[in-house]
Amino acid sequence: MGEMLALLSMILFSANIILTKLAIARLNLNLGFLISVAVNVLFAFFLFFIQIIFFDAGDLAWHTKGFFLFLIAGFFGTYLGRWFFFETIAKLGPTRASAFQVTNPIFTTIIAWLFLKEQLNSRDLSSILLILFGLLLVSYIPQRSKNEIAKKRKVINFQPFPELSFKGLVQSGILVALLSSLAYAIGNVIRGAAILNWDQPILGGALGALLGFVLHVATSKSKRNFWRQFKEADITGVWLYVISGIITISAQISVIASMRYIPISVANLITLSTPILVTPVSYFLFKNQEGITYQTLIGIGLVLSGLVFIVL
């Protein structure tokens, strides 16, 4: 059950990565992010009310620790993690943005081990290593492909593959990608702790989304002119971000629910194996702008093998 929920989350997150790439081309990122997070809140509470009316709502008794853990998870995941990730997609493209999440399972495993004393069996550890190696292959792009990517994008002074300097990492988006990965990892570990204290994945996702929305409104550059920008915005771009909001909160709820059944590290790793779907879709939609090679395909195969071992 836990593996299936994590796989569903991975499929939804993969769809969102491609959707975000399309949405960014039509609508300002600040405005789009605000729309997406607002939809997160509305759709999550809508699902919660549906759960209460038509299904078993479970334990609705007040849990102070679980409540605050879900809020903190929203700060790291919904606010910091997703904002950095949207910026990563804008700077690096969907395939490389997805592949940089290879560091997320490493962060998650270390944090879960340090703070939650989470232990993994030998099969899980072997599968994690296999998937991580596959993701590393997916994320690697040879020099020849780097030159082709730069020509295809035709961006002046574009530096997706910087020199090893702090300034180069910031300008390229690599530092933003790593910060996104770390923020998501912290958020996921906190969600795992929260679901153990309060078994309410839908309500927990809604609370995290609400805090993320409030924080984004407080810090957004678009809030003063939101309605004017919204009225003037490309309607297709608006709808793409609306769909993105529905997809992302559904994915978050799914991965939170999966943590009731499987270790946080395993749930997180399955969820973030998005390159196996994003890479082929991106290849056809964006005409291989990101330099997908046979090595990339081998990496995808290794990731799939690791996922099969975990699920079976």
C-alpha positions as CSV (number, residue, x, y, z in Angstrom):
1,M,0.0,0.0,0.0
2,G,2.7,2.4,1.0
3,E,4.7,1.7,-2.2
4,M,1.7,2.3,-4.4
5,L,0.9,5.7,-2.7
6,A,4.5,6.7,-3.2
7,L,4.4,5.7,-6.9
8,L,1.2,7.7,-7.3
9,S,3.0,10.7,-5.8
10,M,5.9,10.2,-8.2
11,I,3.6,10.2,-11.2
12,L,1.9,13.3,-10.1
13,F,5.1,15.2,-9.3
14,S,6.5,14.2,-12.7
15,A,3.4,15.6,-14.4
16,N,3.8,18.8,-12.5
17,I,7.5,19.2,-13.6
18,I,6.5,19.2,-17.2
19,L,3.4,21.3,-16.5
20,T,5.5,23.9,-14.7
21,K,7.9,24.2,-17.7
22,L,4.9,25.0,-19.9
23,A,3.4,27.3,-17.4
24,I,6.5,29.4,-16.8
25,A,6.6,30.2,-20.6
26,R,3.1,31.8,-20.3
27,L,2.9,33.4,-16.9
28,N,5.2,35.2,-14.4
29,L,6.7,32.8,-11.9
30,N,5.8,34.9,-8.8
31,L,2.1,35.2,-9.9
32,G,2.0,31.5,-11.0
33,F,3.4,30.3,-7.7
34,L,0.9,32.3,-5.7
35,I,-2.0,30.8,-7.8
36,S,-0.6,27.3,-7.4
37,V,-0.2,27.5,-3.6
38,A,-3.7,29.1,-3.2
39,V,-5.2,26.2,-5.2
40,N,-3.2,23.8,-2.9
41,V,-5.0,25.2,0.1
42,L,-8.5,25.2,-1.5
43,F,-8.2,21.8,-3.0
44,A,-6.7,20.2,0.2
45,F,-9.5,21.5,2.4
46,F,-12.1,20.5,-0.2
47,L,-10.7,16.9,0.0
48,F,-10.8,17.1,3.8
49,F,-14.5,18.1,3.8
50,I,-15.2,15.3,1.3
51,Q,-13.4,12.9,3.7
52,I,-15.5,14.0,6.7
53,I,-18.8,13.8,4.8
54,F,-18.4,10.6,2.8
55,F,-15.6,8.6,4.4
56,D,-14.1,7.6,7.7
57,A,-12.3,10.8,8.9
58,G,-10.2,8.8,11.4
59,D,-8.7,10.4,14.5
60,L,-9.9,14.0,14.5
61,A,-8.9,14.6,18.2
62,W,-6.5,17.5,18.7
63,H,-2.8,16.7,18.5
64,T,-0.6,19.7,19.3
65,K,2.6,18.1,18.3
66,G,1.2,16.7,15.0
67,F,-0.4,20.1,14.2
68,F,2.9,22.1,14.5
69,L,4.9,19.4,12.8
70,F,2.6,19.6,9.7
71,L,2.9,23.4,9.8
72,I,6.7,23.3,10.0
73,A,6.7,20.7,7.1
74,G,4.7,23.2,5.1
75,F,7.3,25.9,5.7
76,F,10.1,23.7,4.4
77,G,8.2,21.8,1.7
78,T,5.4,24.0,0.3
79,Y,7.1,27.3,0.8
80,L,10.9,27.0,0.6
81,G,11.2,23.7,-1.3
82,R,8.7,24.4,-4.0
83,W,9.8,28.0,-4.5
84,F,13.4,26.9,-5.0
85,F,12.2,24.1,-7.3
86,F,10.2,26.4,-9.5
87,E,13.3,28.6,-9.8
88,T,15.3,25.5,-10.7
89,I,13.0,24.5,-13.5
90,A,13.1,28.0,-14.9
91,K,16.9,28.0,-14.8
92,L,17.9,24.4,-15.7
93,G,14.9,22.9,-17.4
94,P,12.6,20.1,-16.3
95,T,15.0,17.1,-16.9
96,R,18.0,18.6,-15.0
97,A,15.8,20.1,-12.3
98,S,14.3,16.6,-11.7
99,A,17.7,14.9,-11.9
100,F,19.2,17.3,-9.3
101,Q,16.7,15.8,-6.8
102,V,19.2,12.9,-6.6
103,T,20.6,14.6,-3.6
104,N,17.2,14.7,-1.8
105,P,17.1,11.0,-0.8
106,I,20.6,11.3,0.5
107,F,19.6,14.3,2.7
108,T,16.4,12.5,3.7
109,T,18.1,9.3,4.7
110,I,20.7,11.1,6.8
111,I,18.2,13.4,8.5
112,A,15.7,10.5,9.2
113,W,18.6,8.4,10.6
114,L,19.9,11.2,12.8
115,F,16.6,12.5,14.2
116,L,14.1,9.7,13.9
117,K,16.6,6.7,14.3
118,E,15.1,5.2,11.2
119,Q,16.7,1.9,10.2
120,L,16.6,0.4,6.7
121,N,17.1,-3.3,5.8
122,S,19.8,-4.6,3.4
123,R,17.3,-4.8,0.5
124,D,16.1,-1.3,0.9
125,L,19.7,0.0,1.2
126,S,20.7,-1.9,-2.0
127,S,17.7,-0.6,-3.9
128,I,18.5,3.0,-2.7
129,L,22.1,2.7,-3.9
130,L,20.9,1.3,-7.3
131,I,18.4,4.1,-7.7
132,L,20.9,6.8,-6.7
133,F,23.4,5.5,-9.2
134,G,20.8,5.5,-11.9
135,L,19.8,9.1,-11.0
136,L,23.4,10.2,-11.2
137,L,23.6,8.8,-14.7
138,V,20.4,10.6,-15.7
139,S,21.8,13.9,-14.3
140,Y,25.1,13.6,-16.1
141,I,25.3,15.5,-19.4
142,P,28.6,15.2,-21.5
143,Q,30.4,18.2,-22.8
144,R,29.2,17.8,-26.4
145,S,25.6,17.8,-25.3
146,K,26.3,20.9,-23.1
147,N,27.4,22.8,-26.1
148,E,24.3,21.6,-28.1
149,I,22.0,22.7,-25.3
150,A,23.5,26.1,-25.2
151,K,23.0,26.5,-29.0
152,K,19.4,25.3,-28.9
153,R,18.4,27.6,-26.1
154,K,20.1,30.6,-27.7
155,V,20.4,32.4,-24.4
156,I,23.1,35.0,-24.2
157,N,25.6,34.4,-21.4
158,F,23.6,31.3,-20.4
159,Q,25.7,29.3,-17.9
160,P,24.0,26.0,-16.9
161,F,27.4,24.4,-16.3
162,P,29.3,26.9,-14.3
163,E,32.8,27.1,-13.0
164,L,33.2,25.8,-9.5
165,S,32.6,29.1,-7.7
166,F,29.9,30.3,-5.4
167,K,28.9,33.0,-7.9
168,G,28.8,30.5,-10.7
169,L,26.6,28.1,-8.7
170,V,24.2,30.9,-7.9
171,Q,23.9,32.2,-11.5
172,S,23.5,28.7,-13.0
173,G,20.7,27.6,-10.6
174,I,22.7,24.7,-9.2
175,L,22.8,26.2,-5.7
176,V,19.0,26.8,-5.9
177,A,18.5,23.2,-6.9
178,L,20.5,21.9,-3.9
179,L,18.6,24.2,-1.6
180,S,15.3,23.0,-3.0
181,S,16.5,19.4,-2.4
182,L,17.5,20.1,1.2
183,A,14.3,21.9,2.0
184,Y,12.2,19.1,0.6
185,A,14.2,16.6,2.5
186,I,13.7,18.4,5.8
187,G,10.0,18.8,5.0
188,N,9.5,15.2,4.2
189,V,11.2,14.0,7.4
190,I,9.0,16.3,9.4
191,R,5.9,15.1,7.6
192,G,6.9,11.5,8.4
193,A,7.2,12.4,12.1
194,A,3.9,14.3,11.9
195,I,1.9,11.4,10.4
196,L,3.2,9.1,13.3
197,N,1.7,11.6,15.8
198,W,-1.5,12.5,13.9
199,D,-2.8,10.1,11.3
200,Q,-4.4,12.8,9.1
201,P,-2.6,13.0,5.7
202,I,-5.2,15.2,4.0
203,L,-5.6,17.6,6.9
204,G,-1.8,17.7,7.4
205,G,-1.3,18.5,3.7
206,A,-3.9,21.3,4.0
207,L,-2.2,22.8,7.0
208,G,1.2,22.8,5.4
209,A,-0.2,24.3,2.2
210,L,-2.0,27.0,4.3
211,L,1.2,28.1,6.0
212,G,3.1,28.0,2.7
213,F,0.4,30.2,1.1
214,V,0.5,32.7,4.0
215,L,4.3,33.0,3.9
216,H,4.3,33.4,0.1
217,V,1.7,36.1,0.2
218,A,3.8,37.9,2.9
219,T,6.9,37.8,0.8
220,S,5.7,37.8,-2.8
221,K,6.5,40.7,-5.1
222,S,3.2,40.2,-6.9
223,K,0.8,40.6,-4.0
224,R,0.3,44.4,-4.4
225,N,-0.7,44.1,-8.1
226,F,-2.1,40.6,-7.9
227,W,-5.6,41.3,-9.2
228,R,-4.4,43.5,-12.0
229,Q,-1.8,40.9,-13.0
230,F,-4.4,38.2,-12.7
231,K,-6.9,39.9,-14.9
232,E,-4.2,40.6,-17.5
233,A,-2.6,37.2,-17.3
234,D,-2.6,34.6,-20.1
235,I,-5.7,32.4,-19.3
236,T,-3.9,29.2,-20.4
237,G,-1.0,30.0,-18.1
238,V,-3.5,30.6,-15.2
239,W,-5.1,27.2,-15.8
240,L,-1.8,25.5,-16.0
241,Y,-0.9,26.8,-12.6
242,V,-4.3,25.9,-11.2
243,I,-3.8,22.3,-12.4
244,S,-0.3,22.4,-11.0
245,G,-1.8,23.3,-7.6
246,I,-4.2,20.4,-7.7
247,I,-1.5,18.0,-8.8
248,T,1.1,19.0,-6.2
249,I,-1.2,18.9,-3.2
250,S,-2.5,15.5,-4.3
251,A,1.1,14.3,-4.6
252,Q,2.0,15.7,-1.2
253,I,-1.0,14.0,0.5
254,S,-0.1,10.7,-1.2
255,V,3.5,10.7,0.0
256,I,2.4,11.7,3.5
257,A,-0.1,8.8,3.5
258,S,2.6,6.4,2.2
259,M,4.8,7.2,5.3
260,R,2.3,5.4,7.5
261,Y,3.3,2.1,5.8
262,I,6.9,2.4,4.7
263,P,10.1,4.1,5.9
264,I,10.3,7.8,5.2
265,S,13.6,7.3,3.2
266,V,12.0,4.7,0.9
267,A,8.8,6.7,0.4
268,N,10.8,9.8,-0.4
269,L,13.1,8.0,-2.8
270,I,10.2,6.5,-4.8
271,T,8.5,9.8,-4.9
272,L,11.5,11.6,-6.3
273,S,12.4,9.1,-9.0
274,T,10.7,11.5,-11.4
275,P,13.4,11.4,-14.1
276,I,12.1,8.0,-15.3
277,L,9.0,9.8,-16.5
278,V,10.1,13.4,-16.9
279,T,13.1,12.5,-19.2
280,P,11.3,10.7,-22.0
281,V,8.3,13.1,-21.9
282,S,10.7,16.1,-22.0
283,Y,12.6,14.5,-24.9
284,F,9.6,14.5,-27.1
285,L,7.9,17.8,-25.9
286,F,11.1,19.9,-25.9
287,K,13.0,18.2,-28.7
288,N,15.9,17.0,-26.5
289,Q,16.9,20.5,-25.5
290,E,18.5,19.1,-22.4
291,G,20.9,16.6,-24.1
292,I,19.3,13.2,-23.3
293,T,21.7,10.3,-24.3
294,Y,21.9,6.5,-24.1
295,Q,23.6,7.0,-20.7
296,T,20.5,8.8,-19.6
297,L,18.4,5.8,-20.7
298,I,20.7,3.4,-18.8
299,G,20.2,5.5,-15.7
300,I,16.4,5.3,-16.1
301,G,16.7,1.5,-16.4
302,L,18.6,1.3,-13.2
303,V,16.1,3.5,-11.4
304,L,13.3,1.3,-12.6
305,S,15.1,-1.8,-11.4
306,G,15.6,-0.3,-8.0
307,L,11.9,0.7,-7.8
308,V,10.9,-2.9,-8.7
309,F,13.1,-4.3,-6.0
310,I,11.5,-2.0,-3.4
311,V,7.9,-2.6,-4.5
312,L,8.3,-6.4,-4.8
